């Protein structure tokens, strides 16, 4: 009886992690970022599929090694990965976090940290991507200033 109860509790815990991943949305996170940027008089960021992929790979690597880090143990550095994908960028940045259970919670942590807030509110960045791995809730935001013109009238700003 005790064993089956423990197994049930373990499965419930895993279900919570899986449901967190299913609910994760890079679009929701950039919505929260853009709300903060507009509040500070800055232009919104464009969601980048390439940066989403880079951020997701980094979150997955952090979970694999169970280590919150900006280092990349088993994949190329962010600048090399962005170049490999053909991104024409001028600058890159990154925020990482661990343990938060929602986009709102991780944004609150980042906005209450001067270093992370500086990345979110960096006026030079034009694009962003995000990743989450539920094994420990490893979050990554990847930022870039991408060369080229942006039609900001077409960039959605969330309510």
C-alpha positions in Angstrom: 0.0 0.0 0.0 2.8 2.4 0.9 4.7 1.6 -2.3 1.7 2.2 -4.5 1.0 5.5 -2.7 4.6 6.6 -3.2 4.4 5.6 -6.9 1.2 7.6 -7.3 2.7 10.7 -5.7 5.8 10.4 -7.9 3.6 10.2 -11.0 1.5 13.1 -9.9 4.7 15.1 -9.5 5.9 14.2 -13.0 2.4 15.1 -14.3 2.9 18.6 -12.9 6.2 19.0 -14.7 4.8 17.8 -18.0 1.7 20.1 -17.7 4.1 23.0 -17.1 5.9 22.3 -20.3 2.7 21.8 -22.3 1.6 25.2 -21.0 4.9 27.0 -21.8 4.7 29.5 -24.5 7.6 31.6 -25.9 4.9 33.9 -27.2 3.5 34.4 -23.7 7.0 35.1 -22.3 7.7 37.7 -25.0 4.3 39.2 -24.3 5.4 39.8 -20.7 8.8 41.1 -21.9 7.2 43.5 -24.4 4.8 44.8 -21.8 7.7 45.8 -19.6 9.6 47.3 -22.5 6.7 49.4 -23.6 6.2 50.5 -20.0 9.7 51.8 -20.0 9.3 53.6 -23.4 11.2 51.0 -25.4 10.3 49.2 -28.6 8.9 45.7 -28.4 11.0 42.7 -29.3 10.2 40.4 -32.3 9.9 36.7 -31.5 12.6 34.7 -33.3 12.3 31.0 -34.2 16.1 30.7 -34.3 16.5 32.3 -30.9 13.7 30.0 -29.5 15.6 27.0 -30.8 18.9 28.3 -29.3 17.2 29.0 -25.9 15.5 25.6 -25.9 18.7 23.8 -26.6 20.4 25.6 -23.8 17.5 24.9 -21.3 17.7 21.2 -22.3 21.5 21.1 -21.8 21.1 22.8 -18.3 18.5 20.1 -17.3 20.7 17.3 -18.7 23.6 18.5 -16.5 21.4 19.8 -13.7 23.3 23.0 -13.8 22.2 26.6 -14.1 24.8 28.1 -16.3 25.6 30.4 -19.2 28.2 27.9 -20.3 27.4 25.4 -23.1 28.8 22.0 -22.2 27.6 20.1 -25.2 26.7 22.6 -27.9 28.2 25.6 -29.6 28.5 29.0 -27.9 25.5 31.2 -28.6 27.3 33.4 -31.1 28.5 30.4 -33.1 25.1 28.8 -33.0 23.4 32.1 -34.2 26.0 32.4 -37.0 25.5 28.7 -38.0 21.8 29.5 -38.4 22.5 32.4 -40.7 21.4 35.1 -38.2 22.8 38.5 -39.1 23.2 39.8 -35.6 25.2 42.7 -34.0 24.9 41.7 -30.4 23.6 38.8 -28.2 22.5 38.4 -24.6 21.0 35.7 -22.4 19.0 35.3 -19.2 18.8 32.0 -17.4 16.7 30.9 -14.3 15.7 27.7 -12.5 12.7 26.5 -10.6 10.0 29.0 -11.5 6.7 27.4 -12.5 5.3 30.0 -14.8 6.2 32.7 -17.3 4.9 35.3 -14.8 7.0 33.9 -12.0 10.3 33.8 -14.0 9.6 37.4 -15.3 9.1 38.6 -11.8 12.5 37.1 -10.7 14.3 38.6 -13.8 12.7 42.0 -13.4 13.8 42.1 -9.7 17.4 41.4 -10.7 19.4 44.4 -12.0 21.5 42.3 -14.4 18.6 40.3 -15.9 16.4 43.5 -16.1 19.1 45.2 -18.0 19.0 42.5 -20.7 15.2 42.7 -20.9 15.3 46.5 -21.2 18.3 46.7 -23.4 17.3 49.2 -26.1 19.7 47.6 -28.6 18.0 44.2 -28.7 15.4 43.7 -31.5 14.6 40.0 -31.2 14.1 37.4 -28.5 13.5 33.7 -28.1 12.8 31.5 -25.1 13.1 27.9 -23.9 12.0 25.8 -20.9 13.0 22.3 -19.8 10.7 21.0 -17.1 13.3 18.8 -15.5 14.0 21.4 -12.8 12.2 24.2 -14.7 15.3 25.6 -16.5 14.4 28.8 -18.3 16.5 30.6 -21.0 15.9 33.9 -22.8 18.0 34.6 -25.8 18.3 38.2 -27.1 19.8 39.6 -30.2 20.1 42.8 -32.2 19.4 41.6 -35.7 20.5 43.7 -38.7 17.7 45.0 -40.9 14.6 47.1 -40.7 11.6 46.1 -38.5 8.1 47.2 -39.1 7.1 47.7 -35.5 3.5 48.4 -36.4 3.3 44.6 -37.1 4.9 43.6 -33.8 2.1 42.6 -31.3 2.1 44.1 -27.9 0.1 42.1 -25.4 -2.6 43.7 -23.2 
